[in-house]
Amino acid sequence: MKSLCLAACLFTVLRPALGDQNPAGQEPPQAGPSVTPPAAQEEKPLQDPFASESQPAKAAAEIKDPLQPMNRAFFRFNDKLYLWVLKPAGQGYSKVLPGQARTSFGRLFGNVKYPIRLVNNLLQGKFKAAGIETGRFVVNSTVGIGGLFDPAKEWKLEAHPADFDQTLGFHGVGPGIYFNWPLFGPSSGRGTAGLAADGALSPWSYVGGVGVAVGVPAYRELNNASLHQGEYESFKKATVDPYIAMRSAYFQSRADAVQKSRAREMTPADSRRMSKASSCPNIAGSQLNE
């Protein structure tokens, strides 16, 4: 009996919220087109028109940056070092060496990274991609004169970029907290481990001593900066907070790289896009898409 009374009371209280369509004693509404008042229409949540379906906007809120004061200090250091040292040096270097020659040197540096791409493609179980990378290295090292030219591309041997940060993400390791290292630029806990592992695979680490290990990467960044003059400045002008924009761009690019690595086969368009995205100089955006 008490249960029935309680149910009757709840029905009486909740009846207005249930929206009784035909209360007792009232005529049913005339048939005809019904217009829902604007206030009664269901409100749709605002959506970011620039958000990607594969990378939802909430991903930005998941970036962990507990060391932001230190990271901002290193960001300012890298910014000044680029603007005061690397940029002027790149401008002077571009006046000495023609653009075509600098582009060829860029290809050579990319060709020498073959061990990094080979090992990481194998660690991701991409044996076909590893074989294609080996074919590219052989062709470009011989016919392409050490990698100065890229005849492998004409032979439909597309690049398959891979690095250890991508490999860890492929196997489910999260990015961890954000770092912005002096000289190396934006990174993460996972990215820092990737830098160390890829550095150990780089030929410059065990050929010619410390001078080669430091000098060759420095020259590579000088050559890279000369090929992309003005891009970093345009990036800064287009953002309110360059630090936040660089951090977001880094995490987005690495998330894209991991997502593509989990596909069975990377399309040629994806390969070209990832290779082109590595154009940012390391002093401002290291490993954004290497």
C-alpha positions as CSV (number, residue, x, y, z in Angstrom):
1,M,0.0,0.0,0.0
2,K,2.8,2.4,0.9
3,S,4.5,1.6,-2.4
4,L,1.4,2.5,-4.3
5,C,1.1,5.8,-2.5
6,L,4.7,6.6,-3.1
7,A,4.4,5.8,-6.9
8,A,1.3,8.0,-7.1
9,C,3.1,10.9,-5.5
10,L,6.1,10.5,-7.8
11,F,3.8,10.4,-10.9
12,T,2.0,13.6,-9.7
13,V,5.3,15.4,-9.2
14,L,6.9,14.2,-12.4
15,R,3.8,14.5,-14.7
16,P,4.6,18.0,-15.9
17,A,8.2,16.9,-16.9
18,L,6.9,13.9,-18.7
19,G,4.9,16.3,-21.0
20,D,1.4,14.7,-21.1
21,Q,0.3,15.3,-24.6
22,N,-3.5,15.0,-23.9
23,P,-4.5,16.0,-20.4
24,A,-8.0,14.9,-19.3
25,G,-10.8,17.1,-20.3
26,Q,-9.0,18.8,-23.2
27,E,-9.6,18.4,-26.9
28,P,-6.8,16.7,-28.8
29,P,-4.8,19.2,-31.0
30,Q,-5.9,19.6,-34.6
31,A,-3.8,17.8,-37.1
32,G,-1.5,20.0,-39.1
33,P,2.1,21.0,-39.4
34,S,3.7,21.6,-36.1
35,V,6.3,24.2,-35.5
36,T,8.7,23.6,-32.5
37,P,9.4,26.8,-30.7
38,P,13.1,27.8,-30.9
39,A,13.4,27.5,-27.1
40,A,12.1,24.0,-27.2
41,Q,14.5,22.8,-29.9
42,E,17.3,20.6,-28.8
43,E,20.5,22.6,-28.5
44,K,23.5,21.2,-30.3
45,P,26.9,21.5,-28.8
46,L,29.3,23.9,-30.5
47,Q,31.8,22.2,-32.7
48,D,35.2,23.3,-33.7
49,P,35.1,23.6,-37.5
50,F,38.9,23.0,-37.6
51,A,38.8,19.9,-35.4
52,S,39.8,16.6,-37.0
53,E,37.7,13.6,-36.6
54,S,40.7,11.4,-35.9
55,Q,42.2,13.9,-33.4
56,P,39.3,15.4,-31.3
57,A,39.7,18.8,-29.8
58,K,39.8,17.3,-26.3
59,A,43.3,16.0,-27.1
60,A,44.7,19.5,-26.5
61,A,43.4,19.3,-22.9
62,E,45.3,16.0,-22.4
63,I,48.7,17.6,-22.9
64,K,50.7,17.4,-19.7
65,D,53.0,20.3,-19.1
66,P,53.9,20.4,-15.4
67,L,57.3,22.0,-16.2
68,Q,55.9,24.9,-18.2
69,P,58.1,27.6,-16.5
70,M,61.3,25.8,-17.4
71,N,60.0,24.9,-20.9
72,R,59.1,28.5,-21.6
73,A,62.5,29.6,-20.6
74,F,64.1,27.0,-23.0
75,F,61.7,28.1,-25.7
76,R,62.8,31.7,-25.4
77,F,66.4,30.5,-25.5
78,N,65.9,28.5,-28.6
79,D,63.9,31.4,-30.2
80,K,66.7,33.9,-29.6
81,L,69.4,31.4,-30.7
82,Y,67.5,30.8,-34.0
83,L,66.8,34.5,-34.6
84,W,70.3,35.8,-33.6
85,V,72.5,32.9,-34.8
86,L,71.0,30.3,-37.0
87,K,68.8,32.6,-39.2
88,P,71.6,35.1,-40.1
89,A,74.0,32.2,-40.7
90,G,71.4,30.5,-42.9
91,Q,70.9,33.7,-44.9
92,G,74.6,34.1,-45.4
93,Y,75.0,30.4,-46.3
94,S,72.2,30.7,-48.9
95,K,74.0,33.5,-50.7
96,V,77.1,31.3,-51.0
97,L,75.5,28.0,-52.1
98,P,72.8,27.8,-54.7
99,G,69.4,26.4,-53.6
100,Q,69.6,23.3,-55.8
101,A,72.9,22.3,-54.1
102,R,71.4,22.9,-50.7
103,T,68.4,20.8,-51.6
104,S,70.8,18.0,-52.7
105,F,72.6,18.2,-49.3
106,G,69.3,17.9,-47.6
107,R,68.6,14.7,-49.5
108,L,72.0,13.3,-48.5
109,F,71.3,13.9,-44.8
110,G,68.0,12.1,-45.2
111,N,69.6,9.2,-46.9
112,V,72.1,8.7,-44.1
113,K,69.2,8.3,-41.7
114,Y,68.4,4.9,-43.3
115,P,69.4,2.9,-40.3
116,I,66.9,4.7,-38.2
117,R,64.1,4.1,-40.7
118,L,65.1,0.5,-41.2
119,V,65.3,-0.5,-37.5
120,N,62.0,1.2,-36.6
121,N,60.1,-0.2,-39.5
122,L,61.3,-3.6,-38.4
123,L,60.3,-3.0,-34.8
124,Q,56.8,-2.1,-36.0
125,G,56.6,-5.3,-38.0
126,K,56.6,-3.5,-41.4
127,F,58.9,-5.8,-43.2
128,K,57.7,-4.6,-46.7
129,A,58.4,-1.0,-45.7
130,A,61.8,-2.0,-44.4
131,G,62.6,-3.7,-47.7
132,I,61.5,-0.7,-49.7
133,E,63.7,1.6,-47.5
134,T,66.6,-0.7,-48.2
135,G,66.0,-0.5,-51.9
136,R,65.8,3.3,-51.7
137,F,69.0,3.4,-49.8
138,V,70.9,1.2,-52.3
139,V,69.5,3.1,-55.3
140,N,70.1,6.6,-54.0
141,S,73.5,5.7,-52.6
142,T,74.7,4.4,-55.9
143,V,72.7,5.9,-58.8
144,G,71.9,9.0,-56.7
145,I,75.5,9.6,-55.8
146,G,75.4,9.1,-52.0
147,G,71.8,10.4,-51.8
148,L,72.4,13.8,-53.4
149,F,69.6,12.8,-55.8
150,D,66.5,10.7,-55.4
151,P,66.2,8.4,-58.4
152,A,64.3,5.8,-56.2
153,K,61.3,8.1,-56.3
154,E,61.2,7.9,-60.1
155,W,61.3,4.1,-59.7
156,K,58.2,4.3,-57.5
157,L,60.1,3.4,-54.3
158,E,58.3,5.8,-51.9
159,A,59.9,6.7,-48.5
160,H,58.5,5.1,-45.3
161,P,59.5,7.5,-42.4
162,A,59.8,5.8,-39.0
163,D,61.5,6.8,-35.7
164,F,61.7,5.3,-32.2
165,D,59.2,7.8,-30.8
166,Q,56.7,6.6,-33.4
167,T,57.6,3.0,-32.6
168,L,56.9,3.4,-28.9
169,G,53.5,5.0,-29.8
170,F,52.8,2.2,-32.2
171,H,53.1,-0.3,-29.3
172,G,50.8,1.7,-27.1
173,V,53.3,3.9,-25.1
174,G,51.8,7.3,-24.3
175,P,53.7,10.5,-24.9
176,G,54.1,11.5,-21.3
177,I,54.8,15.0,-20.2
178,Y,56.0,17.8,-22.5
179,F,59.6,19.0,-22.7
180,N,61.1,21.9,-24.6
181,W,64.9,21.1,-24.7
182,P,67.6,23.6,-25.5
183,L,68.8,23.2,-29.1
184,F,66.5,20.2,-29.7
185,G,63.2,22.0,-29.3
186,P,59.8,20.5,-28.4
187,S,59.6,16.9,-27.2
188,S,57.9,14.6,-24.7
189,G,59.0,11.9,-22.3
190,R,58.5,9.4,-25.1
191,G,60.0,11.7,-27.7
192,T,63.1,12.2,-25.5
193,A,63.6,8.4,-25.3
194,G,63.2,8.4,-29.1
195,L,65.8,11.0,-29.6
196,A,68.3,9.0,-27.6
197,A,67.6,5.8,-29.4
198,D,67.6,7.3,-32.9
199,G,70.8,9.2,-32.0
200,A,72.5,5.9,-31.2
201,L,71.4,4.6,-34.6
202,S,72.8,7.6,-36.5
203,P,76.1,6.9,-38.2
204,W,77.4,10.3,-37.0
205,S,77.4,8.9,-33.4
206,Y,80.1,6.3,-34.0
207,V,82.0,7.7,-37.0
208,G,84.7,10.3,-36.6
209,G,84.4,11.1,-32.9
210,V,82.7,14.0,-31.1
211,G,83.6,16.6,-33.7
212,V,81.6,14.7,-36.4
213,A,78.8,13.8,-34.0
214,V,78.2,17.5,-33.2
215,G,79.4,19.2,-36.4
216,V,77.4,17.2,-39.0
217,P,74.0,17.7,-37.3
218,A,74.8,21.4,-36.8
219,Y,75.6,21.8,-40.5
220,R,72.4,19.8,-41.3
221,E,70.3,22.3,-39.3
222,L,72.1,25.3,-41.0
223,N,71.3,23.8,-44.4
224,N,67.7,23.1,-43.3
225,A,67.3,26.7,-42.0
226,S,68.5,28.1,-45.3
227,L,65.9,26.2,-47.2
228,H,63.0,27.4,-45.1
229,Q,63.7,31.0,-44.4
230,G,60.8,33.0,-43.1
231,E,58.6,30.0,-42.2
232,Y,59.3,30.2,-38.4
233,E,58.7,33.9,-38.4
234,S,55.3,33.5,-40.2
235,F,54.4,30.8,-37.7
236,K,55.0,33.1,-34.8
237,K,53.0,36.0,-36.4
238,A,50.0,33.7,-36.9
239,T,49.7,32.8,-33.2
240,V,48.9,34.6,-30.0
241,D,51.2,32.4,-27.9
242,P,53.9,30.7,-30.0
243,Y,54.9,28.5,-27.1
244,I,51.4,26.9,-26.9
245,A,51.1,26.7,-30.7
246,M,54.4,25.0,-31.0
247,R,53.5,22.5,-28.2
248,S,50.1,21.7,-29.8
249,A,51.7,21.3,-33.3
250,Y,54.3,18.9,-31.9
251,F,51.8,16.7,-30.1
252,Q,49.5,16.8,-33.2
253,S,52.3,15.8,-35.6
254,R,53.4,13.0,-33.4
255,A,49.9,11.7,-32.9
256,D,49.4,11.7,-36.7
257,A,52.7,9.8,-37.2
258,V,51.6,7.1,-34.7
259,Q,48.2,6.9,-36.2
260,K,49.7,6.4,-39.7
261,S,52.2,3.9,-38.4
262,R,49.3,1.7,-37.2
263,A,47.8,1.5,-40.7
264,R,48.8,-1.6,-42.7
265,E,50.3,0.4,-45.5
266,M,51.2,4.1,-45.6
267,T,50.1,5.8,-48.8
268,P,52.6,7.7,-51.0
269,A,50.8,10.9,-50.2
270,D,51.2,10.3,-46.4
271,S,55.0,9.6,-46.9
272,R,55.4,12.8,-48.9
273,R,53.4,14.8,-46.3
274,M,55.5,13.5,-43.4
275,S,58.7,14.1,-45.2
276,K,57.7,17.7,-46.1
277,A,56.6,18.4,-42.5
278,S,60.1,17.8,-41.2
279,S,61.0,21.2,-42.7
280,C,60.9,23.2,-39.4
281,P,64.5,23.8,-38.1
282,N,65.3,21.8,-35.0
283,I,66.1,24.9,-33.0
284,A,62.5,25.9,-33.2
285,G,60.6,22.6,-33.7
286,S,62.8,19.5,-33.4
287,Q,61.3,16.2,-34.4
288,L,57.9,17.8,-35.4
289,N,57.7,15.1,-38.0
290,E,61.0,13.4,-38.4
